[in-house]
């Protein structure tokens, strides 16, 4: 027990030190105690959020290999792994990981499957398969989704899929539903709301409505702090070079 207590203090201490954060993960993986098993998925998610995808992948793969009995947690581990592969544009690996997650999650709550259908839609959009993306988004919307942010993101994925097929009347339907949800259930600074501003701006650009795109850019500017993404959207709206 003293060793576990010491390990707990060590990991907490190192987690507050950016230059040594990866070391805390290494300690966790090597010792593989009860504390590490409980926190492995959260640590992998935090690593990915910091852009440390390789370290996150290693931790997730080790977790999957070493905890075959934790089927519910394995479903989430595969889902997180699919996100990392998608960010790295390894689409086949992302598909496989998401499919493994679906196989496991079907044994538990259908609510979790909505996350997988959203991931599938995102993968197919990245692969330029809008029909398959739309099918996945609509499957997700058929799930009992209690999370308003997830519900919004599924609508946005469906809107992007319709836009890729030049079906702008359907785009408007999904965006209107999104706006209604945001007005009632989510603050304007929520991650889903910010994603909605960017999506609306990008879709308005697709149909050549620069005035509407500027409106949504201003909304994103008010609430988001991702300067790189704001700059990229600004450049697209005003037809500037990305580094201009």
C-alpha positions as a Markdown table, in Angstrom:
| # | Residue | x | y | z |
|---|---|---|---|---|
| 1 | Unk | 0.0 | 0.0 | 0.0 |
| 2 | Unk | 2.8 | 2.5 | 0.7 |
| 3 | Unk | 4.1 | 1.9 | -2.8 |
| 4 | Unk | 0.6 | 2.7 | -4.3 |
| 5 | Unk | 0.4 | 5.9 | -2.2 |
| 6 | Unk | 3.9 | 6.9 | -3.4 |
| 7 | Unk | 2.9 | 6.2 | -7.0 |
| 8 | Unk | -0.2 | 8.3 | -6.7 |
| 9 | Unk | 1.8 | 11.3 | -5.4 |
| 10 | Unk | 4.4 | 10.8 | -8.0 |
| 11 | Unk | 1.9 | 10.8 | -10.9 |
| 12 | Unk | 0.0 | 13.8 | -9.6 |
| 13 | Unk | 3.2 | 15.7 | -9.1 |
| 14 | Unk | 4.5 | 15.0 | -12.6 |
| 15 | Unk | 1.1 | 15.7 | -14.2 |
| 16 | Unk | 1.5 | 19.3 | -13.2 |
| 17 | Unk | 4.9 | 19.6 | -14.9 |
| 18 | Unk | 4.4 | 19.8 | -18.7 |
| 19 | Unk | 8.0 | 18.8 | -19.5 |
| 20 | Unk | 7.6 | 15.6 | -17.4 |
| 21 | Unk | 4.0 | 14.7 | -18.2 |
| 22 | Unk | 5.1 | 11.9 | -20.6 |
| 23 | Unk | 7.3 | 10.4 | -17.8 |
| 24 | Unk | 4.2 | 10.0 | -15.6 |
| 25 | Unk | 2.7 | 7.9 | -18.3 |
| 26 | Unk | 5.8 | 5.8 | -18.6 |
| 27 | Unk | 5.8 | 5.2 | -14.9 |
| 28 | Unk | 2.1 | 4.3 | -15.1 |
| 29 | Unk | 2.6 | 1.8 | -17.9 |
| 30 | Unk | 5.6 | 0.1 | -16.3 |
| 31 | Unk | 4.1 | -0.4 | -12.9 |
| 32 | Unk | 0.6 | -1.1 | -14.1 |
| 33 | Unk | -0.9 | -0.9 | -10.6 |
| 34 | Unk | -4.6 | -0.6 | -9.7 |
| 35 | Unk | -4.4 | 3.2 | -9.8 |
| 36 | Unk | -3.0 | 3.1 | -13.3 |
| 37 | Unk | -5.7 | 0.8 | -14.6 |
| 38 | Unk | -8.4 | 3.2 | -13.4 |
| 39 | Unk | -6.8 | 6.3 | -14.9 |
| 40 | Unk | -5.3 | 4.9 | -18.1 |
| 41 | Unk | -8.1 | 6.0 | -20.4 |
| 42 | Unk | -8.3 | 9.5 | -18.9 |
| 43 | Unk | -4.5 | 9.8 | -19.2 |
| 44 | Unk | -4.6 | 8.7 | -22.8 |
| 45 | Unk | -7.4 | 11.2 | -23.6 |
| 46 | Unk | -5.4 | 14.0 | -21.9 |
| 47 | Unk | -2.3 | 13.1 | -23.9 |
| 48 | Unk | -4.3 | 13.2 | -27.2 |
| 49 | Unk | -5.7 | 16.6 | -26.2 |
| 50 | Unk | -2.2 | 17.9 | -25.8 |
| 51 | Unk | -1.3 | 16.5 | -29.3 |
| 52 | Unk | 0.8 | 13.6 | -27.9 |
| 53 | Unk | -0.9 | 11.0 | -30.1 |
| 54 | Unk | 1.9 | 8.5 | -30.2 |
| 55 | Unk | 2.1 | 8.3 | -26.4 |
| 56 | Unk | -1.7 | 8.2 | -26.2 |
| 57 | Unk | -1.8 | 5.3 | -28.8 |
| 58 | Unk | 0.8 | 3.4 | -26.9 |
| 59 | Unk | -1.1 | 3.7 | -23.6 |
| 60 | Unk | -4.4 | 2.7 | -25.3 |
| 61 | Unk | -2.9 | -0.3 | -27.1 |
| 62 | Unk | -1.3 | -1.5 | -23.9 |
| 63 | Unk | -4.6 | -1.1 | -22.1 |
| 64 | Unk | -6.4 | -3.1 | -24.7 |
| 65 | Unk | -3.8 | -5.9 | -24.7 |
| 66 | Unk | -3.6 | -6.1 | -20.9 |
| 67 | Unk | -7.2 | -5.8 | -19.8 |
| 68 | Unk | -9.2 | -8.3 | -22.0 |
| 69 | Unk | -11.9 | -8.7 | -19.3 |
| 70 | Unk | -12.8 | -5.0 | -19.0 |
| 71 | Unk | -15.1 | -5.1 | -22.0 |
| 72 | Unk | -16.9 | -1.9 | -21.3 |
| 73 | Unk | -13.7 | 0.0 | -20.8 |
| 74 | Unk | -12.2 | -1.7 | -23.9 |
| 75 | Unk | -15.1 | -0.2 | -25.9 |
| 76 | Unk | -14.1 | 3.2 | -24.8 |
| 77 | Unk | -10.4 | 2.5 | -25.4 |
| 78 | Unk | -11.0 | 1.5 | -29.0 |
| 79 | Unk | -13.2 | 4.6 | -29.5 |
| 80 | Unk | -10.4 | 6.8 | -28.2 |
| 81 | Unk | -7.9 | 5.1 | -30.4 |
| 82 | Unk | -10.1 | 5.6 | -33.4 |
| 83 | Unk | -10.1 | 9.4 | -32.7 |
| 84 | Unk | -6.3 | 9.5 | -32.6 |
| 85 | Unk | -6.1 | 7.6 | -35.9 |
| 86 | Unk | -8.6 | 10.0 | -37.5 |
| 87 | Unk | -6.7 | 13.1 | -36.3 |
| 88 | Unk | -3.6 | 11.5 | -38.0 |
| 89 | Unk | -5.6 | 10.8 | -41.2 |
| 90 | Unk | -5.0 | 7.0 | -40.8 |
| 91 | Unk | -8.6 | 6.4 | -41.9 |
| 92 | Unk | -8.5 | 2.6 | -42.3 |
| 93 | Unk | -7.1 | 2.2 | -38.8 |
| 94 | Unk | -9.7 | 4.6 | -37.5 |
| 95 | Unk | -12.4 | 2.6 | -39.2 |
| 96 | Unk | -11.1 | -0.7 | -37.7 |
| 97 | Unk | -10.8 | 0.8 | -34.2 |
| 98 | Unk | -14.2 | 2.3 | -34.3 |
| 99 | Unk | -15.7 | -1.0 | -35.5 |
| 100 | Unk | -14.0 | -2.9 | -32.6 |
| 101 | Unk | -15.5 | -0.3 | -30.2 |
| 102 | Unk | -19.0 | -0.8 | -31.7 |
| 103 | Unk | -18.8 | -4.6 | -31.3 |
| 104 | Unk | -18.0 | -4.2 | -27.6 |
| 105 | Unk | -20.5 | -1.4 | -26.9 |
| 106 | Unk | -23.4 | -3.2 | -28.5 |
| 107 | Unk | -23.3 | -5.4 | -25.4 |
| 108 | Unk | -23.9 | -2.5 | -23.1 |
| 109 | Unk | -25.7 | 0.9 | -23.5 |
| 110 | Unk | -27.0 | 2.0 | -26.9 |
| 111 | Unk | -26.4 | 5.5 | -25.8 |
| 112 | Unk | -22.6 | 5.0 | -26.2 |
| 113 | Unk | -23.1 | 3.8 | -29.7 |
| 114 | Unk | -24.2 | 7.3 | -30.8 |
| 115 | Unk | -20.5 | 8.4 | -30.2 |
| 116 | Unk | -19.4 | 5.6 | -32.5 |
| 117 | Unk | -21.8 | 6.6 | -35.2 |
| 118 | Unk | -20.6 | 10.2 | -35.0 |
| 119 | Unk | -17.0 | 9.0 | -35.3 |
| 120 | Unk | -18.0 | 6.9 | -38.3 |
| 121 | Unk | -19.6 | 9.9 | -39.9 |
| 122 | Unk | -16.4 | 12.0 | -39.3 |
| 123 | Unk | -14.2 | 9.2 | -40.8 |
| 124 | Unk | -16.4 | 9.0 | -43.9 |
| 125 | Unk | -16.5 | 12.7 | -44.3 |
| 126 | Unk | -12.7 | 12.7 | -44.1 |
| 127 | Unk | -12.6 | 9.9 | -46.7 |
| 128 | Unk | -15.0 | 12.0 | -49.0 |
| 129 | Unk | -17.8 | 9.4 | -48.7 |
| 130 | Unk | -20.7 | 11.8 | -47.8 |
| 131 | Unk | -23.5 | 9.2 | -48.4 |
| 132 | Unk | -21.9 | 6.8 | -45.9 |
| 133 | Unk | -21.3 | 9.7 | -43.5 |
| 134 | Unk | -24.9 | 10.7 | -43.7 |
| 135 | Unk | -26.1 | 7.2 | -43.0 |
| 136 | Unk | -23.9 | 7.0 | -39.9 |
| 137 | Unk | -25.0 | 10.4 | -38.6 |
| 138 | Unk | -28.7 | 9.4 | -39.1 |
| 139 | Unk | -28.0 | 6.1 | -37.2 |
| 140 | Unk | -26.6 | 8.1 | -34.4 |
| 141 | Unk | -29.6 | 10.3 | -34.3 |
| 142 | Unk | -31.8 | 7.2 | -33.9 |
| 143 | Unk | -30.0 | 6.3 | -30.7 |
| 144 | Unk | -31.4 | 7.5 | -27.3 |
| 145 | Unk | -29.0 | 10.5 | -27.1 |
| 146 | Unk | -29.3 | 12.4 | -23.8 |
| 147 | Unk | -26.1 | 14.5 | -24.3 |
| 148 | Unk | -27.1 | 17.8 | -26.0 |
| 149 | Unk | -23.6 | 18.4 | -27.3 |
| 150 | Unk | -23.5 | 15.0 | -28.9 |
| 151 | Unk | -26.9 | 15.5 | -30.4 |
| 152 | Unk | -25.7 | 18.8 | -32.0 |
| 153 | Unk | -22.5 | 17.3 | -33.3 |
| 154 | Unk | -24.5 | 14.5 | -35.0 |
| 155 | Unk | -26.7 | 17.2 | -36.7 |
| 156 | Unk | -23.7 | 19.0 | -37.8 |
| 157 | Unk | -22.2 | 15.9 | -39.3 |
| 158 | Unk | -25.4 | 15.2 | -41.2 |
| 159 | Unk | -25.4 | 18.9 | -42.5 |
| 160 | Unk | -21.8 | 18.5 | -43.8 |
| 161 | Unk | -22.7 | 15.3 | -45.5 |
| 162 | Unk | -25.7 | 16.9 | -47.2 |
| 163 | Unk | -23.6 | 19.9 | -48.2 |
| 164 | Unk | -21.0 | 17.6 | -49.8 |
| 165 | Unk | -23.8 | 16.3 | -52.0 |
| 166 | Unk | -25.1 | 19.8 | -52.8 |
| 167 | Unk | -28.3 | 19.2 | -50.9 |
| 168 | Unk | -28.5 | 22.6 | -49.3 |
| 169 | Unk | -32.2 | 22.5 | -48.4 |
| 170 | Unk | -31.4 | 19.6 | -46.1 |
| 171 | Unk | -28.4 | 21.4 | -44.8 |
| 172 | Unk | -30.7 | 24.3 | -43.7 |
| 173 | Unk | -33.0 | 21.8 | -41.9 |
| 174 | Unk | -30.2 | 20.4 | -39.8 |
| 175 | Unk | -28.7 | 23.8 | -39.1 |
| 176 | Unk | -32.1 | 25.1 | -37.9 |
| 177 | Unk | -32.5 | 22.2 | -35.6 |
| 178 | Unk | -29.0 | 22.8 | -34.3 |
| 179 | Unk | -29.8 | 26.4 | -33.6 |
| 180 | Unk | -32.9 | 25.5 | -31.7 |
| 181 | Unk | -31.0 | 23.1 | -29.5 |
| 182 | Unk | -28.2 | 25.6 | -28.8 |
| 183 | Unk | -30.7 | 28.3 | -27.9 |
| 184 | Unk | -32.4 | 26.1 | -25.3 |
| 185 | Unk | -29.9 | 23.7 | -23.9 |
| 186 | Unk | -26.3 | 24.9 | -24.4 |
| 187 | Unk | -24.4 | 28.1 | -23.7 |
| 188 | Unk | -22.9 | 30.0 | -26.7 |
| 189 | Unk | -19.4 | 29.2 | -25.5 |
| 190 | Unk | -19.9 | 25.4 | -25.3 |
| 191 | Unk | -17.6 | 23.3 | -27.6 |
| 192 | Unk | -20.7 | 22.1 | -29.6 |
| 193 | Unk | -21.8 | 25.7 | -30.1 |
| 194 | Unk | -18.4 | 26.8 | -31.3 |
| 195 | Unk | -18.3 | 23.8 | -33.7 |
| 196 | Unk | -21.7 | 24.9 | -35.0 |
| 197 | Unk | -20.3 | 28.4 | -35.8 |
| 198 | Unk | -17.4 | 27.0 | -37.8 |
| 199 | Unk | -19.6 | 24.4 | -39.6 |
| 200 | Unk | -22.2 | 27.1 | -40.5 |
| 201 | Unk | -19.5 | 29.4 | -41.8 |
| 202 | Unk | -17.9 | 26.7 | -43.9 |
| 203 | Unk | -21.2 | 25.5 | -45.3 |
| 204 | Unk | -22.1 | 29.1 | -46.2 |
| 205 | Unk | -18.8 | 29.4 | -48.0 |
| 206 | Unk | -19.6 | 26.2 | -50.0 |
| 207 | Unk | -22.8 | 27.8 | -51.4 |
| 208 | Unk | -21.0 | 31.2 | -52.0 |
| 209 | Unk | -22.8 | 33.2 | -49.3 |
| 210 | Unk | -19.8 | 35.2 | -47.9 |
| 211 | Unk | -22.0 | 37.6 | -45.9 |
| 212 | Unk | -23.5 | 34.7 | -43.9 |
| 213 | Unk | -20.1 | 33.1 | -43.5 |
| 214 | Unk | -18.7 | 36.3 | -42.0 |
| 215 | Unk | -21.6 | 36.4 | -39.5 |
| 216 | Unk | -20.7 | 32.9 | -38.3 |
| 217 | Unk | -17.0 | 33.8 | -38.3 |
| 218 | Unk | -17.8 | 36.7 | -35.9 |
| 219 | Unk | -19.7 | 34.3 | -33.6 |
| 220 | Unk | -16.7 | 32.0 | -33.5 |
| 221 | Unk | -14.4 | 34.9 | -32.9 |
| 222 | Unk | -16.5 | 35.9 | -29.8 |
| 223 | Unk | -16.3 | 32.6 | -28.1 |
| 224 | Unk | -13.3 | 30.6 | -29.4 |
| 225 | Unk | -9.7 | 30.9 | -28.5 |
| 226 | Unk | -8.3 | 28.6 | -31.2 |
| 227 | Unk | -6.3 | 31.3 | -33.1 |
| 228 | Unk | -5.0 | 29.0 | -35.7 |
| 229 | Unk | -8.5 | 27.8 | -36.7 |
| 230 | Unk | -9.9 | 31.4 | -36.6 |
| 231 | Unk | -7.1 | 32.6 | -38.8 |
| 232 | Unk | -7.7 | 29.7 | -41.3 |
| 233 | Unk | -11.4 | 30.5 | -41.5 |
| 234 | Unk | -10.7 | 34.3 | -41.8 |
| 235 | Unk | -8.3 | 33.6 | -44.7 |
| 236 | Unk | -10.9 | 31.5 | -46.5 |
| 237 | Unk | -13.7 | 34.0 | -46.1 |
| 238 | Unk | -11.6 | 36.9 | -47.3 |
| 239 | Unk | -9.7 | 34.9 | -49.9 |
| 240 | Unk | -6.3 | 35.5 | -48.3 |
| 241 | Unk | -3.4 | 33.1 | -48.4 |
| 242 | Unk | -3.2 | 31.0 | -45.2 |
| 243 | Unk | 0.0 | 32.8 | -44.0 |
| 244 | Unk | -1.1 | 36.2 | -45.4 |
